[in-house]
Amino acid sequence: MADYIHMAESCINHNRHTTELEKDYSPSFAVLDAVSTLIVVLDLQGYIVYFNQACEKTTGYLFKDVKGRHICELFLMSQEVELTEIVCQQLRTGDFPNEYQAYWLTKDGTQQQVAWSNTILNNHGSVKYIVCSGTQVTEPQLIKTVSKHCSQSSQLLAEIAFKIRQSLQLEEILQTAVTEVRNLLQTDRVVIYRLWSNGTGSVVTEAVDSEWSAILGKNITDICFEQYGYIEQYRQGRIRAITDVEKADIQPCHVEFLKQFDVKANLVVPILHKEELWGLLIAHQCAHTRQWTSFETELLKQLADQIGIALAQAQLLEALRESEERYALAIRGANDGIWDWNLKTNTVYFSSGWKAMLGYQDHQIGDRIDEWFNRIHPDEQEHVRKQFAAHLEGNTPNFKSEHRMLHQDGTYRWMCSRGLAVWNAEGNACRLVGSQKDISERKWAEEEILKALEKEKELSELKSRFVSMVSHEFRTPLTTILSSIELLEYYSAQLTEKEKLDFMTQIRTAVQRMTQLLDDVLAINKAEAGKLDFNPVPVALDTFCRTLVKEMQLNNGTNHVISFTSQCQYLTVCMDEKLLRHIFTNLLSNAVKYSPQGSTIHFEVSCQNEEAIFQVKDEGIGIPPEEQEQLFEPFHRAKNVGSIPGTGLGLSIVKRLTKLHGGRITVASQVGVGTTFIVTLPFNSF
């Protein structure tokens, strides 16, 4: 009875929230509405919580008409109210189960005598509901027997229904059915016979007395089934009860078929599934003949109905299992993680795949929403919250966000999260369900593509600058060479030796300028390709610098003064002297070129922490702050250089030669005041 009570409670509490699919196959609804037994559930005060269709049929009242009304108010005659109160009190104090009979008043005023069997539903030791099962009584002397059968059958039906509701194993449900039926009916054998599409069948479940042979698993074929239309009769719902096999009006072939299993009487009820004949529920009496009662027939019929429900549920569960397996495989194949956010409790289900994306085991991440948000990159947390809010407020059809999340190894991975809100009847979001995918590789690929595009853009700009620079820088010296040659060619006789020498010097200077330009282009090309020669040798640093300054001073005449100071006398370092000369020739030449005549160029060298620190400081035009970051890019020239000639390659080459030594170069400049370049090189640039 306990299982039956739990089933009744489940039906009462949840029937208004059950989907159509659940109503079709819910064992609790099927039992309460299918049985002919009157089922009434009362609260502790005697108010009606539930009664089934049998009660509706007997009393003429619908459940909706009596729900919440007191049992005494509707159905009891005045002289029986006191008895009913006594029975309820006994139940409330733990005296159960109990049995009694009473008259019920129906809607049309007639009286129906009912035999009741009552018990209670408790919750942790306290009484919660009173559950009553009853059968109409026509013969007073049968009250006790009918009441007992009522209780036993209700208990059995409830147990089967409970199994259907709780168990996912069809075999367990079927075994419970045959075992309990055999015990209740005290018969020798009960089997479930499965019919196959080819007309044969086999016993799939059996409960049998030890005195008789077991037939479980046997493939059995009765030729009478097809020949005499038995299958079609069962398909139409016919129940066959044979009291005495020897005297029954059945075909001889069927008699012989039953005798091989020692059957003297049997009761056969069809099991239908989706209006098709699935099998038979059969009770065998082997020791003697037996008169089957209507109670026994009705019991097997109701059990067969329950088995049909179990079959439908098993099929649904199998379909659900297959669907879940396919879904799980699809998720694993897509490397997606699943999340389910309960907005009411603010807890989140994270699948194992979701956690694995971040490098965690299943037990290492809890179910709080903070487990998610705290791992989102700080720069993107606000964006993700806004995306959630936009969807929950109904402004977007779904939630979608691409953001970085902290992996267990300390790195950030790119994730794409998508989800949909689930809305309740009031139109409020109660859940948010979705998936998450690791898109790090895609994001990294996008970054590489963007870098490549940026590089391509830079190369295109460099190409444009190079063409512009070459056309300009070559045109000027070529024009000088051409004009000087023409003057020498046409006016040589009229020119003095000094004038001729001046023209020759102009030609030489123009050629040197073009040669230097080509050298710079070749140098930058070698640097880009990593093919610059690097040959460090011992260099007396002070001597090298003084010699270089002397050469630069001779070349520039008296227009500028190059001042040199050194704190590294007698220091020998290991550097590439050729590259070193290129670095400081360029820096000193720039200082001269961009400084006014008569100004002083300061060249200093000092030593600290095994490094030589060179400073080239001028009093020139300076470099605008916004252009200092691009100063070392190939072909870049500041906008304030005006007509001062230059290729924009010198500083780019200087930076590469500095890095080749393992050093670094920095610049400090103020427009109209001057510029200072600081080159720091290690003593030993191996």
N, C-alpha and C positions, 0 to 999 in steps of 0.2 A: 504494500500500500504506500510505503514511503516514496518509492520512485514515482508512483502515480500522482502523489500530492505535489512533488517537485515539478512534474510536467504540467499540472493544473495551474500552479502558481506562475510558471513561465508564460503560459497562454494568457492568463489574466493580465499580467503586468505588461506584456509586450504586443498583444494582438493589434493594437492600433498603430504600432510603429513597424509592422512587418510588411515587407515588399510583397508584390504579387507572386513572385517566384517562391518566396518562403511560405506564403499561405497555401500554395498548391501542394507543397511537399512537407510542411511542418508536421512532425509526428504528434505534437501536442494538440493542434487543431483537429487532426484526423481522428485521434482517439476520442476526444471529448464530444465531437459532433457525430461520430460514426456509431458509438455504442448505444444499445437500447437501454442501458442502465441509466437511471436518473443520477446526475452528478450536480451537487450543490456545494458551493464554497461560501462560508460565512466568516465575518470577522468576529472578534471576541464578544462584541455586543449583540450579535445575532443579525447584523445587517448583511444583505446579500451582496457578495462580491462577484459571483459568477454562477450561472447554471446553464446546462447544455441544451441541445435541440430536443433531446428526449423529454426534458422538463417542459420545454415550450409546447411540445406535442401533447403531453399529458394534461397540463394546466390551462392551455389556451393563451397564456401570457408570453409575450416576447421578452427576451433578456433586457432589451433597452427599457421596457416598461417597469421592470422590477428591480433593476440595479440600484443599490443604495437604500432599498426599503427593508423594513424589518420582517423577518420570516413569520412572526406571529401575526403581524398586521394583515398579511395576504392569505395565507394558506391554512392556518390552524383554527380548528373549532375552539371555543372558549374553554371547554372542559379539558383540552389537551395542551393548553398553553403552559400550565404548571409542570406537566410531565416533560415537556420540551426544555423548559428552563432548568429542571433537575439534570437532564441529560447533558446540557451545555455546561453546567457547573461541574459535573463529573469530568468532562473532557478538559476543562480549563485547569482542573487540579491534578491532571495527570492520570485519571482513571479511564484508560482507553486501551484497545478499541471497545466499543459497546454496541449493542444491538437492541432495537425495539421496533414496534410497529405503530403507525398512527394513520389518521385519515387526513387527506389533503382536500381543501376546497378549491375547485377549479373555477375558471372565469365565468362559466355558465351556471355555477351554483351546485353542481353535482359533487359527490364525494368519491375519492379514490383512495383505497387502502394501500399503503406502501410499507414494505419491510425495509428498514434502514440499518445500515452498518456504518458506524461513525468512527472517525479518528481525528487526530490533530496534526498540524504542521508546526514544528517548533524551530526556533532560531537561537542556537547557543543556549538551549535549556529553557527558553521562555516560549509560551504558546503564542503563535502568530495567527493561524487560521484554523477553522473547524471544517473538515471535509466530510461530506455525507454522500454515500452511494446507496441508491434504493431501487427496489423492484416492486411493481404493482402486484398485489396479492389477490388471487381469486379463490383459493382454497386455504382457509386459516390453518389447517393442519400441515400445510407445506411451507408455512412462513419461515420456520427455522432453516429448512433445507434450501429454500430459495435465497434467503439472506446470506447463507454460507456460500452458495454458488456465486451470488452477486459479488461478494467480497473477493472470492478467489479469482473469478474471471477478471474483475476490475484490476486486481493486483497484477495478474499475468499480462493483461493488455497494457497496463501502465509500464510494466518492466520492459516489454518489447518496445513500446513507444520511447521510453527513456533510452534504451540501447540505440534506437534509431537516431535519436537526437544527439547522443553523446559519442557514439562509436563511429569510427571511420572504416570499420572492418565488417563487411557484409557477412563473412563466415561466422563471426561472433554473434551477430544478430540472428542468423538462421539457426545456429546451434542452441541458443537460448530458447527460441521458439519451440523446437521439437522436444527439448529436454523438459521444459516446464509443462507443455501440453501432455506429455506422457505421464508426468507425475500427477497432474490435476485429474486427468481422466482415468488414471490407473489402467492404462492399456498396455499391450505388450510391445508394440513398436510404433514409432512415429517417424516418418521420413519426408523429405522434400525431394520430389522427383523432377528433374530438369528435362524438358522436352527440347530436342534439337530440330533443326529445320528439315532434316531428312526423314523425320518420323520416328527416329529412335530416341532413346533417353537414357539417363543414368541417375543413380541416387547420389545426390551431392551432400546431403546432411541426414544424420540418423541418430535416434535415441532408441535403444532396444534393451529389453530385459535379457539378463545373462543366460536365461534358459533357451533363448531362441537365437537362430543364426543371424549374423550381421550381413547386410547386403550393401553397405556403404561402398561407393565407387564402382559398383557393378553396372555394366551397360546392359540395359533391359529393353527388349522389344516385344510388345504385345501385338500380335497380328490382328487382333480384333479392333484395335484403335482405328486403323484406317478402313478396314473392311466393313465395319458396322457403324462408322461415323462417330465414334466416341470423342475423337479430337474436336470435331466441330461442335458437339454438344458442350464439351467443357469450355470451348472458346466463347460460347454464348452464355456462360456462367452457370451451367447446370451443376448441382451438387448430387453426388451419388452416395447413398447410404445402404449398405448390404448387411442385413441382420444375420443371415445364414447363407454362406456361399453355396451349399448343397441345394437349397430350396429356392434360391433367388432366381428371378426371371432374367437370366443373363445367358449369353452364348456359351456353349460348351468349351470353346477355345479359351474363353476368359476364365472359366472355372478352373481349367487345368493350369492356366497361367498363375492364378492366385495360390493354388495348392502347392506349387513348388516352393513357396515361401511360408508354408504352414498357416495360411490365412484362413480363418473361419468366419470372420466378419470384418468389414472395413468401412471407413468413412472417407470420402474423397472430395476435396474442395479445390476448384481451380485457382491458380495464382495468375492474375492478369497484370501485364505491364504495358502501358500505353495502348490499352484495348486489344492487346495481342496475348495469346496463351503462352505464358513463360514456363509454367510447370504446374505441379500438383502438390498440395499438402495432404498427406495420407496418414490415417490412424489405422493400425492393424490390431485386431484381437485374434490371437493364435490359440489360446488354451481352450476357448469355448465360443459359442455364438454370443451375439450381443445386440440388444435393442438400443439403438442410438437415440438420445433424447434431442428435443428441439434446442435445449440449452447447449448441448455439446456441438450440435450442428452450427448454431449461431456463433459459438465461440471460435470454431475453426474458420468460419467465414470471415469474422472480424480479424482474426490473425492473418488470414490470407490477404486481406486488404492492407494490413500493416506491412506485410512482406512486400507487397506491390509498391508501397510507399518507400520502403527501404531500398528496393531495386532502383526506383527513380532517383532517390537520393544518392545511391552509390554511383549511378551513371553521371549525375551532376557533379559529384565530388571527383570522379575520374576525369571528367571533362575539365573541371577546374584545375585539377592537378596537372593535366597535360598543358593547359593554358599557362599555368604558372611556370612550368618547366620551360615552355617555349619562351615565355617572357624573360625568365632568368637567363636562359641561354643567349637570348638576344641582347640582354643587358651586358652579360659577360663578354659577348662578341664585340659589342660596341665600346667596351671599357668604360661604361657609364656607372655612376653611383646614384643611389636613390635616397631622397630625403622626404620626410613627411612631418610638417610643422603643425602641431596642435595649438591653435591660437588661444584657446581657452586656458590651457595649462601651461602654455609657453614652453612645452617640451618638444623635442624633435627626434624622430627616428632617423638614424643614419645607417645606411646599409654597410656591409663589410667592404664593398667596393668603394664606397665614398671615403671610408676611413683609410683604405689602402692607398688611395691617390695621394694622401698626405703622409704616407709612410708609417701608419699606425696599425696595431692589432685591434681586433674587435673590442676588447675590453679596455682599451686605453683612452677612448673618447666616450664621454657620458651623453646624456640626452637633453642637456640644456642648450638654449639658443646661443648662449655666450660661447659655447665650444666652437661655433661657426664664426660669429662676428669677431671674436678676439683674434682669429687667425687671418682675417682679411687685412691686406696691406693698409696701414694708417691713411695713406693718401686716397684710398678708394672706399673706405667704410661709409662715408657720407653718401657717396654715389649709390652704393648698394642699398642703403636704407631708403633713399628716395625712390629707387626703382620698385622696392617692395611696397612702399606707401602708394605710389602711383597706381599699381595694380589693385591693391586692396581698396582703394577709393573708387575703383571702376574707371579709371582714366586710360588704362591700357588693356588690351585683350588678354595679355599674359605677362608673366614676369620673365625678364631676361636681363642678365648682367654678365659682363666679362670683366674679371678682376683677378688680382694676384692673391694667393693664399700661402701662408707660412707652412713649409714642409718640416717634418721632424728633423731633417738634416740641417735646418737653419736657412735654407734657400727659399725663394719664393717661386711658386708655380702658377701659371696662368690657368684659370678655370672659367668655364662657361656654364652658368646655372640658368635653367629654365623651369618654370612652374606655372600652375593654375590654381586659383582659389576655389574652394568648395564652399557654397553658400547655403545657409539654413533657410527654413521656411519664412523667417522674418526678413530675409535679404541681407543678413550679416555674414561676413566671411568667418568660417569656423576652423578651416584648415587650409593649408597651402602645401600642395604636393608637387614634386618635380624631380628633375635629374641634374646631375653635374658631370661635366666631361673635362678631362685634362687637355687643354689646347696649347700647352707650352710650346711644343714643337712647331705648331702653326704660327704662334706669335713670334718665336725666334726666327722662323723662316721669313716672316713679314719684315722683321727688323733687318735681316740680312739683305732682303730685296730693297728696302728703303736705303740702306747704306750703299748698296751697289748703285742705285739710282742717283743718290747724292754724289757718289764718286764719279759716275758717268757725267753728271752735271758739271762737277768740278773740272773733269778732264776736258769737257767741251769748252768751258770758260777758259781753261789754260791754253787750249788750242787757239781760241780766238785771240787771247792776249799775246800769245807767241807770234801769231801771224802779224798782228798789229805792231808789236815791238820790233820784229825783224824788218818789216817793211820800212819802219821809221828809222831804226838805228843803222840800217844798211844804206838807206837813201842818202843820208847826210854825208857820211864819209865818201860814198861813191861820187856824189856831186862835187865834193872837194877835190877828189882825185881827177875827175874828168875836167873840171875847170882849170886846174893847175897844169895838166898835160896840154890842154888846148893853148894856154898862154905860152908855155914853153915851146910848143910846136910853131905857133904863128908869130911870136914876138921875141924869139930867142936872141936875135941879133941886136935888138934894142935894149935887152935886159942886162943889168949889171950882174956880176958874179954873186953878189950878196942876194939880189932879188931871186936869182936862179936857186940859190941855196935855200932861201925861205920857202919857195914852191916845193922843193924836194922834201923839206922838213914836213910841210903840210901833208904831202902824199904819204910819207912814212908814218905820221901820226894817225892818219885815216886808216891806213892798213893795220896798224897796231890796234886801233879801236875795234876794227872788224874781227881781227884775230882774237882779241880778248872776248868779244861777244861769242864767237864760235867756241872758245875754250869754256866759257861759262855754260853754254848750252850742253856741251859734251859732259861737263862736270855734273850738271844737274841730272842729266840722263843716266850717267853711271851711278849717281847716288840713289836715284829711284830704283835702279836695277840691283843695287847692292854690290856693285862691281868696282867701287873706288879702291885704289891701292892704298894700303896702310902699312907703313914701314917705320915703326918707332926706333929711334937711335938716341944715344946720349947727346944732350943739348945743353950747352952752358947758357942758362936762361938770361942772365944779365947781358952777356956779350951779344947774344942773338938779338935781343930787343934794341940795344944801342945801335947795332949795325943797321937794323931795319929802319929805325928812326932817322939815321944819317942819310940813308938812301932816299927815304920819302922827302926829307928836307931839301936835298939836292934837286929832286924832280919838281918840287913845288916852288922853288926859289924863295923869295923873301915875302911873298904874299901872305903866308901864314907861319906862325911859330909853333913847332911841335915840341912840347915840354915833356921830358921823360924822367920819372923818379922810380927807384927800385929799392925794395927791402929784402931782396933775395940775392945779394952779391955772393959770388962763388958757388952758387947752387947749380948742380947738374941734374937735369931731369931726363926722362925717357919719353920722347914724343916724336911724331913725324914732322921733321923740320920743314919739308915742302908744304905740307898742309897747314902747319902753324904760320908760315909766311903768308899763305893765301888768306887765312883768317884775318890777320891783323893788317895786311896790306889793304884788304877790302874795307875794314872798319875805319882805318886812318884816312883812306881815300874819301870815304863817305863824309867823314868829319870835316875834311877840307872842302869838299864839294858843296856841302850844305851850310857852310859858315861864311860870314862876311870877311872880306879881305882885311888883314891886319889883326884878326882875332887869334887866340891861342888855343891849340889842341893839346889836351892833357892826356898823357899816356902813363899809367902807373901799373906796377906789378908788386904784389905782396904775397906772403906765404902763410898758410894756416892749416893745421890738421892734414898734413901731407897733400895739400892742394895749392896750386898756383892761382892767384886771383888777379885777372887783368881788367883794367878799367880804361875805356877810351871815352873821354868827355869833351864835348864841343860847346860852342856858344852860338849855335846855328838856329835855323828856323823852327826846330822842334817837330814833334809828330803829334797829330790830333789824338786824343784819348780813344775815340771810337775806332781808330784804325790800327791801334797798337797790337791787337790780337791777331790781325791778318798780316802783320809786318813781315813774318818769315815765310809767307806763302809765295810760291813761284810767280813771278811777273807782277806782284803787287807793288804799287807805288802810292805813296800818300798823295792826297788831292792838293796839298799845298806846295808841291815841288815846282809848280809852274813850268817854265821852259828848261829847267836844269836837266841835262841829258842823263839817261840811265835805263837799265834793262829790267830792273825788278828781280834780278836773279841773284845778286850778290849776297844778300842776307839769308836767302834760302840755302845757298851753298854753305855759308858760314855756319848755320845751325847744324847742317848735316855733318860737316867736318868736326864740329865740336862734339856732337854725339858719338862720332866715330872714335874720339879720344876717351869716351866715357864721361864727358863733361856736360856743362849746361851753360846757357846764355840767357840773360835777362836784360830788360831795357827799362829805363826811367826817363821820361821826357816831358817837357812843358813847352807849349807853342810860344815862340818868340824868345825863349830863354835858353834852350839848348837840350842836348840829349846825352845820356850816359849809357854805354853798353858795358855789361859786366860778364866776362867769360871766366868760368871756373873749370880748371883742368886738373886731374890727379897727376901727381909727380911721375908715376909710372903707368903709362897707358899701354899696357901689353895687350 
